[in-house]
Amino acid sequence: VQLQASGGGSVQAGGSLRLSCVASGIIFNLNAMGWYRQATGKQRESVALSTDGGDEIYADSVKGRFTISRDNAKNTLILQMNDLKPEDTAVYYCKSDLYMLGHPKSTHWGQGTLVTVSS
């Protein structure tokens, strides 16, 4: 299983970035997919989630600015980040979760991609 995240970079406040996560080795459309981030000295936190049923869940801090989407045909998860703020600076990770009745949850993490927002 591999989750390959990309798209991070440095941007000024108010700018935009688009993160991508390409998955291999999983049945993508059966997985809940999510973006998480970890700032220096802080715990990893959930940013946006996309369930296998198509629901989207956002952290309050990013609502209205970030949009999560998925292309099941391309096994790709996207995070469009607009109006970025310095407090969005973090390493961003994608994660997959597979829930199957009678089986333990199967979780995989991608490597992180660094997002730096300057004021």
N, C-alpha and C positions, 0 to 999 in steps of 0.2 A: 504494500500500500504506500502510495506517495501523494502528498498534498503539496503542490509547488506554488508558493505565494510569490507575487511580484507586484511592482508598481509603486513601492515606497519611494520616498525622496524628500527633498527639502523644498519648502514653499513658504511664502510669506502669509501672514494672517489674512484671511479673506479669500485665499486661493483654494484650488481644488486639486484633488488627486483621485485616481481610480485604481483600486487594488483588484488583482485577479488571483484566483486560486484554482489551479487545474488539478483535478483528482484522477488518480489511476489506481486500479486494483480494488475498487469498491463499486457496488451497484449504486451509482450516484443518486438516482431518483428515489431510492428507498431511504436515503440518509437525510437526517436533519443536518443542516450545515450552518456554521456560525463564524462570525468574526469576533475575536477577543483582542485585547490590548494590555500591555504591561508597561507602565512608565517606570522610570528608574526609582527604586526605593518603594515601589507600591506593588500591591497584589494584582494579579491578572484579573481583568474584569470583562464581562460580556459587553459587546458593543451592539451587535445585531445578529438576529437568528432568522433562519429560513427553514421552516419545517418541511417535511416531506409532503405535507398536505398543502403547501403553498402559503401558509401564514407567515407573517413577518412580525418580529418583536424587536423593539429598539430600546436601548438605554435612554433614560430621560435626557441625559446630557447631549445626545446626538439627534434626537427627534427633530425632524424638519430640516436637518442638514445632511444627514447620511441616508443613502438608499441601498438596501441589499437586494440583489437579484441573482437568479440562477438560470443557467442554460443547461438543462438536463441532457440535451443532445450533444453538447460539447464538454460535459462533465466539468463545468466551470462555474465558480461562484464569484460574484462581483460585489465590490463595495465602492459606490460612488460617494465621495466625500466632498462636500461643498462648504463654503464659508468656514474654512478651517480656523481653529483657534490655537494659541500656544499650548493650552491644556490638552489638546489632542495629540501632542507629541508623545510617542510611545512606539514600542515594537508591536506590530499587528500580526496576529496569528489566525489561521483558519483551522477549523475543527470539523470533523464529521462524527456523527453519532448514529448508530444503527440500533433500533429497538425492534426485537423480534420476540414474539410471544414464546415463552419457555426457554429463552436464551438470555445470558447476561448482555448488557449493553456493550456494543463494540465501538470504541472511541479511537480516533486517530488525530494527531496534530501535525500541522505543517510547520516548516521552519518559519521564522518570523521575517517580516520586512519592516524596515525602520521608516517611520514618518516623523519628520522634524518640521515644526511650524514656528517660524520666528515672528516676533512682534514688530 
